[in-house]
């Protein structure tokens, strides 16, 4: 079972990675492009990552607008949301 601390850490990573991709998760939800369930699935996918420390380092070293690292389990979702918000 996942601890609250683990879930909070990965929720933060998902939010920070989305921001780095130019995606506002709250705006995506309000626009109907993302459901609470999909956001929860993204956080759970993130918890399955074996390299959250690498993600934290990547986020600290990269500017907004750069493509997510290849190991990110939510890249497809974030690319889709960025495209929807750009319309």
C-alpha positions in Angstrom: 0.0 0.0 0.0 1.2 3.5 -0.9 1.8 5.9 1.9 0.4 9.4 1.9 3.9 10.8 1.7 4.6 8.8 -1.4 1.4 9.9 -3.1 2.1 13.6 -2.2 5.6 13.3 -3.6 4.4 11.9 -6.9 1.5 14.3 -7.1 4.0 17.1 -6.8 6.2 15.5 -9.5 3.3 15.2 -11.9 2.3 18.8 -11.3 5.9 20.1 -11.7 6.4 18.0 -14.9 3.1 19.3 -16.3 4.2 22.8 -15.5 7.5 22.2 -17.2 5.6 21.0 -20.3 3.5 24.2 -20.3 0.4 22.3 -18.9 -1.7 23.8 -16.1 -3.5 20.7 -14.7 -6.2 22.8 -13.0 -6.9 24.6 -16.2 -7.0 21.3 -18.1 -9.6 20.0 -15.6 -11.7 23.1 -15.8 -11.6 22.9 -19.6 -12.8 19.3 -19.5 -9.6 17.9 -20.9 -8.6 16.0 -17.8 -10.8 14.2 -15.2 -9.9 13.7 -11.6 -9.7 10.0 -12.3 -7.2 10.6 -15.1 -5.1 12.8 -12.8 -5.2 10.1 -10.2 -4.1 7.6 -12.8 -1.2 9.8 -13.7 0.0 10.1 -10.1 -0.3 6.3 -9.7 1.7 5.8 -12.9 4.3 8.1 -11.5 4.6 6.1 -8.3 5.6 3.1 -10.4 8.7 5.0 -11.7 11.9 3.6 -10.4 13.7 6.9 -10.8 11.8 9.7 -9.0 15.2 11.2 -7.9 16.2 11.5 -11.6 12.9 13.3 -12.3 13.5 15.7 -9.5 17.0 16.5 -10.9 15.7 16.8 -14.4 13.0 19.3 -13.2 15.6 21.3 -11.4 17.8 21.5 -14.5 15.4 22.2 -17.3 13.3 25.2 -18.4 9.6 25.2 -19.1 8.7 24.1 -22.6 11.3 21.3 -22.9 10.1 17.8 -23.7 9.7 15.5 -20.8 12.4 12.9 -20.3 12.0 9.6 -22.1 11.4 7.7 -18.8 8.4 9.8 -17.8 5.4 7.6 -17.6 3.1 10.5 -18.3 4.7 12.0 -21.4 1.8 10.9 -23.7 -0.8 12.5 -21.4 1.2 15.7 -21.0 1.8 16.1 -24.8 -2.0 15.5 -25.4 -3.0 18.1 -22.8 -0.5 20.6 -24.1 -1.9 20.2 -27.6 -5.5 20.6 -26.3 -4.7 23.7 -24.3 -3.0 25.3 -27.3 -6.1 25.1 -29.5 
